[in-house]
């Protein structure tokens, strides 16, 4: 009988996580990436024991005294990694078993791509959404850091690259534990940041944006992408999303009016 073939060498991997008061979520996140060669946690002033927990779990912890926004903070965390391949996670995310197997597999030998995306499943009102805008919510999270980087967006940040993007099997599970009230408060902050970013780029909003963007979003995600199959959570999720579309443009118009009033004063 021939001896078994030696295992194919795998490219070393750094997992990077940004945190702030994530002690309730971090353990499950890090448990799902036990195969990683290092874990780097970049913390922004946690007061709930996140830092001590991360160290006990074997992570290398760095701290940041400022908050430049989600995109710049995640890129800062990428820069702290020791390895070229990085997997970027939030503390309330964890890899499904299928995804835990897929990542080491694609890093063995010569990876077919330098940048990889994965489907993200979002838990909302007690269940994972599987349709509409809640799924597959494609997210680029695994990449060589010389071939991709995080955008400078303060919110709704994304990985930007000119490379072809591969697709991984399995789901990135977003296990948000926030209440509906907290979710609504976060969406209010996000729409403000989105409106400010649009205003900084010189964008403007008409009544058409305010009135029709919710309708377009509803048709696209709730009807065409079958969001109605997610039951009541799907209905509530798209309702909030449509409201956000309207409010974002309403806030953009309000900013323009405030700027015009200051110029006249």
C-alpha positions in Angstrom: 0.0 0.0 0.0 1.4 3.4 -1.0 2.0 5.8 1.9 -0.5 8.6 2.2 0.2 11.8 0.4 1.6 14.6 2.6 -0.9 17.5 3.2 -0.8 20.3 0.7 0.8 23.4 2.4 -1.7 26.1 3.2 -1.1 29.9 3.0 -1.0 31.3 6.5 -4.1 33.3 7.5 -4.7 36.2 9.8 -8.2 36.8 11.1 -8.9 40.5 12.0 -11.8 41.7 14.1 -12.7 45.2 15.2 -14.5 45.4 18.5 -16.2 47.7 21.0 -18.0 46.2 23.9 -18.4 42.8 22.2 -17.8 40.5 25.1 -21.1 38.8 24.6 -20.3 37.9 21.0 -16.6 37.5 20.6 -16.1 33.9 22.0 -18.4 32.3 19.4 -16.8 34.4 16.6 -13.3 33.3 17.5 -14.3 29.7 18.1 -15.4 29.5 14.4 -11.9 30.5 13.2 -9.8 28.1 15.2 -8.0 27.1 12.1 -6.4 30.6 11.6 -2.7 31.1 12.2 -3.3 34.3 14.2 -6.2 36.5 15.3 -5.9 40.2 15.7 -8.5 42.2 17.6 -8.5 46.0 17.2 -10.5 47.4 20.1 -12.0 50.9 20.3 -12.4 51.6 24.0 -14.4 48.6 25.3 -15.5 48.8 28.9 -17.2 45.3 29.2 -14.1 43.0 29.4 -13.8 42.5 25.6 -10.0 43.1 25.7 -9.3 40.6 28.5 -11.6 38.1 26.9 -9.9 38.4 23.6 -6.5 37.9 25.1 -7.7 34.8 27.1 -8.9 33.4 23.8 -5.5 33.7 22.3 -5.9 36.9 20.2 -3.3 39.6 19.8 -5.1 42.8 21.0 -4.4 46.3 19.7 -6.3 49.4 20.8 -7.2 52.6 18.9 -7.7 55.9 20.6 -9.8 57.4 17.8 -12.7 56.3 15.6 -12.1 57.1 11.9 -15.2 55.2 10.7 -15.8 51.6 9.9 -13.9 51.4 6.6 -10.7 53.1 7.8 -10.8 51.2 11.1 -11.1 47.8 9.3 -8.2 48.8 7.0 -6.2 49.7 10.0 -6.9 46.3 11.5 -5.8 44.7 8.2 -2.5 46.6 8.5 -1.8 45.0 11.9 -1.9 41.5 10.5 1.3 39.5 10.2 0.2 37.5 7.1 -0.7 38.5 3.6 -4.0 36.6 3.6 -6.6 38.1 5.9 -10.2 37.2 6.9 -12.1 40.2 8.2 -15.0 39.6 10.6 -17.2 41.6 13.0 -17.6 40.2 16.5 -21.2 39.2 15.9 -20.3 37.1 12.9 -19.2 33.5 12.8 -18.4 31.0 10.1 -20.8 28.1 9.3 -19.2 24.6 9.4 -19.2 24.5 5.6 -17.4 27.9 5.4 -14.9 26.8 8.1 -14.0 23.9 5.7 -14.0 26.0 2.6 -11.5 28.6 3.6 -8.5 26.3 4.4 -9.3 24.4 1.3 -9.0 27.4 -1.0 -5.8 28.5 0.7 -4.1 25.1 0.1 -1.6 25.0 -2.8 -2.0 28.0 -5.1 -5.4 29.7 -4.5 -7.5 30.2 -7.6 -8.3 33.8 -6.6 -6.7 36.5 -4.5 -10.1 37.8 -3.3 -13.1 35.8 -2.1 -16.7 36.5 -1.3 -19.1 34.6 0.9 -22.9 34.7 1.4 -23.9 36.5 4.6 -27.0 35.3 6.4 -28.5 37.9 8.7 -30.6 37.0 11.8 -33.5 39.4 12.2 -36.4 39.1 14.7 -35.3 35.6 15.7 -34.6 34.0 12.3 -32.1 34.0 9.6 -33.4 35.8 6.5 -32.9 33.6 3.4 -34.4 35.9 0.7 -34.8 39.6 -0.3 -32.1 42.0 0.7 -31.2 39.9 3.8 -29.6 37.0 1.7 -27.3 36.2 0.2 -25.9 39.6 1.0 -22.6 38.8 -0.7 -19.6 40.0 1.3 -16.0 40.1 0.3 -14.0 39.2 3.5 -11.1 36.9 2.5 -8.3 38.5 0.5 -4.6 39.1 0.0 -4.1 42.5 1.5 -1.8 43.5 -1.4 -4.7 42.9 -3.8 -7.7 44.5 -2.0 -8.5 47.0 0.7 -11.4 48.4 2.7 -13.0 51.5 1.3 -12.8 54.8 3.2 -16.6 54.8 3.8 -17.6 55.7 7.4 -20.6 53.3 7.1 -21.6 50.6 4.6 -18.0 50.1 4.0 -16.9 47.5 1.4 -13.8 45.8 0.1 -12.5 47.3 -3.1 -10.4 45.4 -5.6 -9.6 45.1 -9.3 -9.1 41.4 -9.0 -11.6 38.7 -10.1 -13.6 37.6 -7.0 -14.1 33.9 -6.2 -17.1 32.5 -4.3 -16.8 30.4 -1.2 -19.2 27.6 -0.1 -21.0 28.2 3.2 -22.5 31.1 5.0 -21.2 33.9 7.2 -23.7 34.0 10.0 -24.5 37.4 11.3 -25.8 36.7 14.8 -26.9 40.2 15.8 -28.3 40.2 19.3 -29.6 43.8 19.2 -33.2 44.6 20.0 -35.5 46.1 17.4 -35.2 49.4 19.2 -31.4 49.3 19.0 -31.6 48.3 15.3 -33.8 51.3 14.5 -31.5 53.6 16.4 -28.5 52.3 14.4 -30.4 52.7 11.1 -31.1 56.4 12.1 -27.4 56.9 12.6 -26.5 55.2 9.4 -28.9 57.2 7.2 -27.4 60.4 8.7 -23.9 59.2 7.8 -25.0 58.2 4.3 -26.6 61.6 3.7 -23.5 63.4 4.9 -21.3 61.3 2.6 -23.6 62.1 -0.3 -23.5 65.8 0.5 -19.7 65.7 0.7 -19.6 64.3 -2.8 -21.9 67.1 -4.1 -24.9 64.9 -4.6 -28.4 66.2 -4.4 -31.9 64.7 -3.9 -35.2 65.6 -5.5 -38.7 64.6 -4.6 -38.3 61.7 -7.0 -35.5 60.2 -4.9 -37.6 60.7 -1.7 -40.8 59.3 -3.2 -39.7 56.6 -5.5 -36.6 55.0 -3.9 -38.7 53.2 -1.3 -40.9 51.8 -4.0 -38.0 50.6 -6.1 -36.4 49.0 -3.1 -39.7 47.2 -2.2 -40.2 45.8 -5.7 -36.6 44.7 -6.1 -36.2 42.9 -2.8 -39.6 42.0 -1.5 -41.2 40.9 -4.7 -38.5 40.1 -7.3 -36.1 38.6 -4.8 -38.8 36.9 -2.8 -38.4 38.6 0.5 -42.1 37.8 1.3 -40.9 34.1 1.8 -39.2 35.2 5.1 -42.6 35.9 6.7 -43.1 38.7 9.2 -39.4 39.2 9.8 -39.0 39.7 6.0 -41.8 42.2 5.9 -40.5 44.2 8.8 -37.0 44.2 7.4 -38.0 45.5 4.0 -40.3 48.1 5.6 -37.4 49.5 7.6 -35.2 49.4 4.5 -37.7 51.3 2.4 -38.1 53.9 5.2 -34.3 54.2 5.3 -34.2 54.9 1.6 -36.7 57.7 1.9 -35.1 59.2 5.1 -31.6 59.2 3.6 -32.7 61.4 0.7 -34.9 63.5 3.0 -31.8 64.1 5.2 -29.7 65.0 2.1 -32.3 67.6 1.1 -32.4 69.0 4.6 -28.6 69.3 4.6 -28.7 71.2 1.3 -31.4 73.6 2.7 -29.3 74.2 5.8 -26.2 75.0 3.7 -28.2 77.3 1.5 -29.6 79.1 4.6 -26.1 79.6 6.0 -24.9 81.1 2.7 -27.8 83.6 2.7 -27.2 84.6 6.3 
